[in-house]
């Protein structure tokens, strides 16, 4: 099987143009949807609506009509025939899936949960108390959110890992109510491994609904699904745009685009490893995979390995198309240029396979998750390491971070002054109140101190 991956030599070509086009395609404005999705849009809505118009229509309808709209759009878009009675997966079905799951699979789930829980608890924010002069005490308290919705994909593959990487950080934070939505498909809410994972984690609310209608149901609440405080988890373009639409009604983790990796490697890297890492990301289909190297030998070796390894993959056709559309083999001048371009792209995953990987990582600012060395493939982060695999995409790693237990906490401050403490700062309060012309603010201090 052949594959035509874009090759760019930054010494000869306009790399800015190449990267700008790639970023456009991978952004939420890139309209990265399949031809099947485009045809379905016309079939359901009678017009070639943009993804944003589709999401606006569905979310507005769910807010106004509730469960009826959720079931109607679910029926038209996924054809599963879900009813009010079959929307929620019965607890006995979750238990049955758990009983029937392979013992080795459940052992892996338990081991992964332990690793994720240990990491997330270690980084959890704790309450802070700062004693001050005159008996004044300032506190910052963190309390877990009450109820959170988890989006679990299920279109082309089953993702029990996404259950682990969203539910366990929330549990580490102390969230008591978790509601899972997943498409009513063999890879989603009807998948035994996904259901067994939910049961193993104690997540007993699982709903057979996906897409924008599922996100809207969590945000607004409909008959049979209580509204949540926050929605997290990956999904396709329509899920991402729906999360954007409902933000403000609820909190969200991020507005994620297609998955992406940059591999920064020098001549010491094994081209077999580099090609394998690029293919692993392209396998998401769509998924961007970019190699940046100043070794022409590595670039050429990786190109050969991509062809050889691609033929052995179960999703070879999808992976090939993803590589051809979103992949790039980039020959840069040196590691300085690699760092500059990587920070410009701000990738979701950054893999550094160089002789000085740790030093190079210290020079880079923008990445969702960084993997150092030849034996740290992105797959360990996707599945077992401990940090969540829900990460910022589409250049948002410039300012956004991956999902952690802290994202399920709400911080609030407590301010406790004594009479002596208030008297000591009263003059400063009066000055600010006078400057802003807020006489009632001043009076609230004067009545206590004058």
N, C-alpha and C positions, 0 to 999 in steps of 0.2 A: 504494500500500500504506500503510495507516494503522498507527500505533504509539502505544500509550498508556504513555508513560514517566511514572513517579511524579514529581510536582512538589512540592517542599517549600519553604515560606517560613519560615525559622527565627524570624522575628519573630512568627509567628502559630501555629506548630505545635510539637508536642513532638518536636524533632529527635532527642533521645536515644532515644526509642522507635523511631523509624524506623531509626536507625543500628544499634541493638541487634538489631533483627529482620534487617537485612541481614547483619550480622556472623554471626548464628546460621546463616543459610542458607548462607553461604560457608565456614563452618568445617567441620572434619572430622566434627562432630556434626550437620551440616546434612542428611546423607543425600541429597546431591544426585546422584541417579542417574536415568536415564531409565526410562520405563515398560517399555521393551524389556528393560532390565537386571533390573528387578524380576520380569518374567515369566520370564526365563531363570533367575533364582535359584530360583524355585519349580519349574521344569522339572528343574533339575539336582539340587537338594537335597531336593525334595519338601516344602518348607516355605518360608514367607516369612521367611527369615533376614535379619537386619540385615547391612549391609556388613561390619561388624566380625566377626560370626559366620561369614560366608562366608570371610573372610580367615583367621581362626583355624583353621577346618576345613582349608582348602587347605594352609596353611603347615605345620600339624602333620602332615598326611598326607604331604607331600613330605619332611619331615624323617625320617619313619618308613619310607616305602616308596620314596623316591628317584625315579628316572626314570619308573618305572611310573605314579606318581601325577601327575607332570608331564604325561605324554602323555595320561593319562586325562582330567584336567581340561581340558587344551588341546582335546581332541577334543569334549568336551561343551560347552565354552563358546564356542569359535570355529569348530568344525566343519571345520577344515582338513585333518584326517586326517594330522597330522604323526607320523612314526614315528621310531624311534631312528636310522634311516639318513638321514632327511631333516631332522633337527633342526638340524644345523649347515649353514649355507650354504657350499657348496664354494668354495674359493678361485678355481677357474676361472670360477665364475659371477660372483664379484665382479669378476674381471678382464674378463669379457665385458661386464658392465654399464658398466665404465669405458671400454672401447673404443667402445661404442655411444652413450655420453653425448654430448650436444651440446657442441662445443668452447666455446661461449659460457658454458655452465653450469659446465664445469670451470674455465674462467678465473675465473669469479666465486668458485668454491670456493677457488681458490688465493689470490685477492686477500683474501678474508675470513679465510682461515687466517693470512695474513701480518699482518693488522691485529690479530687476536685474540692471536696469538703475541707480537707486539711489546708489546701492553699487558700481557699476563699475565707476561711475563718482566720487565717494568719494575717490577712490584709484588711480585715474588717475594722471599720472606724469604731472607736470607743468614745463613751461620754468623757468630756473634759470639764474640769472645774478649776477656775483660776481665782484664788483668794487675793483680794486687793486691800489697800489701806482702809482704815475706819470700819472694818467689818463688812465691806462690800464683797459680794461673791458674784462672779460671772460664770455661767455654765453653757455648754453646748451639749444637747442631748440628741441621740439618734434613736429613732423608733422605726420598726419595720412597717412597710406598707401592709395594708389589711388584705388586699385581694389583687392578684396579678394574673393576666392572661398570657399564655405561651403559644406562639405560632410555630407549628411544626410542619415543615414542607412534606409533600407526599405525591408530587407529580410524576417524577421519573425514577425515583429511588426512595427506599425507606430510610429514615434518619432517627433511629433511637439515640444516636449521639446528640442530636439537637435537644431531645428531652433532657438528657443528662446535663448539657451545657447551659440550659436555661433554668431548669427546675432546681438543681443542686445549689447554685449561687443564691437563688431566692430563699431556699431552705436554710442556708448558712446565715442569712440575714434575719431569719425568724418569721418570714411570711407564712401565714397560716393557711390561706386559701389560694390554690393554684388551679386555674381552669385552662385546659389544653384545647386548642382547635386544630384540626387537621383535615385535609380533604377526605371525603368518603370514597377512598380508593384502596386498592391492594397495597399501596405504599404508604398510605396515610392512616386514618383512624380505623381502617379495617385490617391493618397489618398486625399480626400476632406479636412480633418482636417489639413493635412500638408500644402495644398495649401491655405486654409483659414488663417492659421497662417502667411504664407509668405505675403499674401495680407495685413493682419492687421499690419504687421511690415513695409510695404512699400517695400518689396523685390519682385521685379517684373521679375527678371531673374531666371527662373527655367528650368532646362534641364533634360530630361528623359534619363539619363545615369548614371550608377554607376560603381563600380569596378575599376580595374586598368585603363581601357580605359577612364573612366570619369576623373580620376586624371590626366592622361596624356593630355587629351584635355584641361583641365584648365591650366596646366603648359606650354604647347607648343603653345596653341591656334590652332584652326582648323576653317574651314569655318563655320561661324555662332556662334562661341564661341571665344571671345577675351581672350588672355592670362591674367593671374592674377599675382599679386606680392607675394601672400601668399595663402596657402591652409590649412584650419583647419577643424576639426570635426572628429567624430568617424567613424569607419567602421570595416569590417572584416579583416582577415589577409592579403588578397590581396590588400585592400585599404591601409593598413598600410605599406606594402612593396612597393607599388607604390609611396607613399609619400616619403619613404626613397630613392627610385630610382631617383625621380625628384628634390630632395633637392640639392640646388646649382643653378639650373635653377630658382627655386622659393624658398621662405622660407616656412617652415611648422611649425605647432605647436608642434607635437610630433609624435613618432612612437609607437602607442598604441597597446598593446596586449589585451587579454581577461580581463573583469572587475573583480575586487577583493575587498574583505573586510576582515579585521581582527577585531573581537570583543574581546576586553579585558574586562573581567568582574570578579567581586568577588561574594561572597556569597549573597550580597544584591541585585543582579540582578534578574529580573523576567525571568525564563526560557522561558516563552511564548514570551516575547519580543526578547530574544536572538535568538530563533529559527526562529521567523518571519523575523528578520534582515538577518540571514543566507540564508533563502529561497529567500528573495527578491534579493539577489545578485546572487544566483545560477540560478534564473529564466532567467538570461541573456543567459545562455546555449551556450557557456561555460562561467562560472563565478566561481571564487574561493571564498569560504567562510570558514573562519578559526575562531574557538573559542579558545582563550587562557584564562584559568582560573586556579586558585589554590584552587577552591572549587569543590571537587568531587561530591557533591550534585547537584551543578548547572550543571555540565557536564552531569550527568545522567538524570537530569530533562530536559535539552535541547535535549538530544537524544530522549527521549520519545515524546517531543513536535514536533520534526521534523517529526516523523512518522504521528502523528495526524493531523498536519497542512498541510502536503504535500498532503494528500488525498483530500483536499478542493480546490486545485489550478487548474486553467484552463490549465496550462502548466506543469502538474504534471510529466509526463513522462520525458520531457526534463530536468526539474528541478532535478528530482531524479538522472538521469544519470550524470548531472553536479556535484551534491553533492558527488556522489560515486567516481567520477574521480578527482575532485578538492577540495572536502571538507575535513575538518579535525577538530576533537574535541581534543584539546590538554590540558592535565593536566600538568601545570608547577609547579615548586617548590614554587614560590612566585612572587610578582609583579616585583621584580628586574629582574627575568628571563624573565617575559613577556615583559618588556621594551627592554631587550637585543635582544630577538628574533624578536620582532616587528621592531626594527630599522634595523635588518639584512634583513628582508623581504622587508621593505620600501613599504608598501601597498598603493594602490590607495585610498582606504577609510579606515579610522581607527575610530572605534566606541568604546568609553570608557564608560563603565557602572560600575563604582565603587563608593565607598563612597567618595573617594578623586579624582574625575575625573579631575578637573582642575589642581590639583597639579601633577597628573600623566602625563597629557598632557605636562606640562612644562618640564618634564624629557625626553620626546621623541623628536627625531630630524627628523625622516624620515617618512613622510606621505603626500599624495596628498591633502587630506581634512580630518579634524578631527571633529568628532561629539561627543559632551559631554553630558552625562546624559541619563536617561531612556527615555526621551521624545524628543530625537533628532535623529530619524531614518535617514538613508542615503537617503530615499525617499524625505525628505524635501530639501536636497541638489540637488538631481536629478531634482526636479521640480520647487521649488518656492523661495528658501531662498535668492538668490542674487549672490553668487559666481557661476562661471560656473561649470557645471558637466563634462566638458572636462578636465581630470586629468591624471597625469603620472601613468603608469602601469609597470608591469614586473620589479619592483625594481628600476625604473628610478627616483622615488621620492627621492633617495639619492642626486640628483643634479637638478632635473627638478621640475617645479611647474605647477599648473593648469592654464588654459587659463584665461587671464584677458584682460581688455581694453588696458592695456599697451603693450600687444603683438601686437597690431595693430598700434603702433606708431614707427616711426623711429627717433632716436635721432641723432643730429649732433651738433658739437661744433662750436663756433665762437670765434675767437681770434682777439682782436683789440688793437694794441700797438700804443703808441705815440712815438715821437722822444726821449723824456726823458725816457720813459719806456724802449725802446730798448737799449738806452745807458747804462741803469742801469744793464742790464742782458747780455750785449754783451760779456763780458769776459767769462762767463760760456758757452755761445754758442761756442765761439772760442775753448775753452778747449775740449769740446766734439767733435767738428768737427776735431780738430787736432788728438785726440785720435783715431778716426775712419778713419782718412786719407781722409776725404771728403772735399777737398779744395774749391769746389764750394759752399758748405754749408757755410763755413767761409766767403768766398768772398761776399755772399749775405748779410751778416751782415756788413762786413767791408766797403762796398761801401756806406752804409747808415750812418756809425758812425765815419769813419776815415777822 
